[in-house]
Amino acid sequence: MLKGFKSFLLQGELIVIAVGLVVALAFSTLISAFTGNIVTPLVNSFEGSNSPGLGWTISHQFINVGAFISAIIYFVIFLTVIYFALVVPYRAYMAKHGVTVFGQPAVPAPVKSCPQCLSADLPVAATRCLHCASVVS
């Protein structure tokens, strides 16, 4: 039972997911600080008065629209960073190894055909046909 659990933990996909999660949490903290300390004060400065932020007070309850706009900006920045820092390099790495990732078809390896037997599944670097052993230029 422990041997099976160890092999599960050491799978490549699980390690990739764990590393991606740690990096995503680090980016989340960084972007949260950016939106909380820079974007929110900028959005709230559009109000112009001494209010707690951009929004309205209804029945002694403040509806903070500025915080909501900052959360949307945070979400967009976070997804953009994760996409370009994790997803694009991971897709390129997996496509290089011929694996389909995230619904993207892998680019097929270039092939050539044999002039003798007309088989069309020979690698480009092949000098002899796999099927009839004739010389392929």
N, C-alpha and C positions, 0 to 999 in steps of 0.2 A: 504494500500500500504506500509506504513512504517513497519507494523507488518510482512509482507512477506519479506521485505528487511532485517529486523532484524533476522528473522529465517534463511535466506540465509547466513548472515554473521556469525552466530553462529553454522553453520554446522561443524561437526568434520573434514571432509575432507578439508574444506577451511582453518581451523585453522592449520592443519598439513602442508598444502602447504605453508602457510604464514611463519610458523616457519622454515620450510625447506629452504625457500628462504632467510630468514635472516641469517641462519647458513651458507648457501652457499655463500652469499656475504661476510661474515666474513672470511671464508676460502679463498675466492678469493683474498681478500686484503692481507692476510698473505702469501699466495703462490706467489702473485705478488711481494711482497717485497723480498721474498726468491730468486726468479728467477732474479729479477732486480738487486739485490745487491750481490748475490753470484754466481749464475749460469752464468749470462751474462759476468761478468769479467773473470770467469774461461774459458769460451769458447773463449772470445776475446784474452786471454793470449796465446792461441795456435798460433796466428799470429806472435808474437814475435817482431814486429816492433812497431813504434809509430803511427800506423794507428788508426782510430776511432773504429775499431772492425774487426772481421773476415769477409772478403768479398772482393769485387773488385770495382774499379772505372772505369766506362765506360762513356765516353763523359761527364766528370766532375760530374757524378752522382754516389754516393756510394751505392752499393747493399750490404746491411748488412745481411749476412748469419748468423752471430752470433745471431742477434736478432730473426731471424726466428727459429733457433735451440732452443733458450731459450723459445720461445713461444710454441714450441712443447713439451718441457719438462714441462712447466707450465701446459699445457692442460692435459698431462698424470697424473701429480701429483694431479691436481685438481679433475679429474674424479675418481682417486683412492681413495682420501680422502672422496669425496661425497659418493662413493659406499659403503665403509666400515663404514663410520660414520652415514649415513642416511638410505641407501637402505637395507643393511643387517639387522640392528635392526628392521626396519619397517616391513620387510618381516616376521621376526621371531614373532613379536608382532601380526601381522594380522593372521599368520598361527595358532598361539595359540588360536585365537578367531574363526578360521575356515573360514576365508575370503581369497579368491584368490587375489593375488596382483602381478602386473607386469608380467603377463603371467605364473606365477608359480602356479601349482595346489596345493590346500590346502591338507595337509595330512589327510586322512579320519580317523575318530575316530575308535578305535578298537572295534569290535563287536564279539558276540558269537551267537551260534544257540541254539534253544530250542530242546531238545531230543524228546518231545512229538509231537509238531506240525511242527517241522523242519523249523520254521521261523528263518532267519539268520540276523535279524536286531536288536538284543538285545544289549544294552550297556554291557560292560564287568562287571560293578559293579552290574548289575541287579541280584536279587535273585529270581524273579518270571517273567514268560513270560508275555509280554504285550498282547498277543493274546489269549492264552488259560489259563492263570493264574496258570500254573503248576510250581512247584519249580525247579529252574535251579541251578545246582551246579557250 
